[in-house]
Amino acid sequence: MFSVLGITGKVGGAVARSLLATGQPVRAIVRSQEKGSAWAERGCEVCVADMDDQKSLVTAFHGSRGVFVMLPSNFDQADGFPETVRMVTSIRRALEETLPQRVVCLSTIGARATQSNLLSKLGIMERSLIALPVSVTFLRAAWFMENAARDIQTAMTTGTIASFLQPLDKPVPMVSTEDIGQVAAELLQQDDAIQRVVQLEGPQRVTPTEIAIALGKLLARPVRAEVVPRQTWADLFRSQGASNPEPRIRMLDGFNEGWIEFDGDKSAIRKGSITIDRALERLIQRMSQ
């Protein structure tokens, strides 16, 4: 049995689909039975648990050969990441109690960045889970290609996309969530008992301008990328409901200034197969369904 956190999201869902495609039993960990109904229809066992609740996580992880761990997306973190600390503590204690054969943990490019930013929460998770007495793999993924989903409607209506990644001709390491899911499922099924880091990006790095060009081809209309001035970010994020925009701003700074990067030998970075063109095509197809 493989237990999957975050199964209702893009990455967790991709992990589960990849496991099911190879005939593996999957336990869908969800916050309510209603959220698990679609996965029950696919043949998954459904377990209701909350990442703040160690007891429910113990039930969710019990008897698992492997567990896929990820934190929920949250762009508005309080200073010190108290929400992350609580979740990671519950997850670690539940894993210590259940001792699955292996854990694959979704981490990120820049997890070891020395400057505090939104991705620092995944550094907290790495430092906590590395001490587990089981095989743990930290899958450090690049910027998600699917983040471009929010740009499609704007591109369709105005022919522009707003870019926080700057300058517009700077290549950014990106990867599709489908590639992440496939690699995570593969790592869960391996029999080696080691602690390791796997770094993953797509076939090639992508600039904001290239995203605009690709969208233009798929939408059959001119599309251009436009820089969102950095001095406007704080007010913009607050207008969107953020109470503490600084960690998100610093994350974007890290990509733009180059201090959020993969560690070590770049030739050792694993490459996915899905291009930005294919990822955008799939996003547009889903929007039209």
Secondary structure, 3 states (H helix, E strand, C coil): CEEECCCCCHHHHHHHHHHHHCCCCEEEEECCHHHHHHHHHCCCEEEECCCCCHHHHHHHHCCCCEEEECCCCCCCCCCCCHHHHHHHHHHHHHHHHHCCCEEEEEEECCCCCCCCCCCHHHHHHHHHHCCCCCEEEEEEECEEHHHHHHHHHHHHHHCEEEECCCCCCCCECEECHHHHHHHHHHHHHCCCCCCEEEEEECCCCECHHHHHHHHHHHHCCCCEEEECCHHHHHHHHHHCCCCCCHHHHHHHHHHHHCCCCCCCCHHHCEECCCCHHHHHHHHHHHHHC
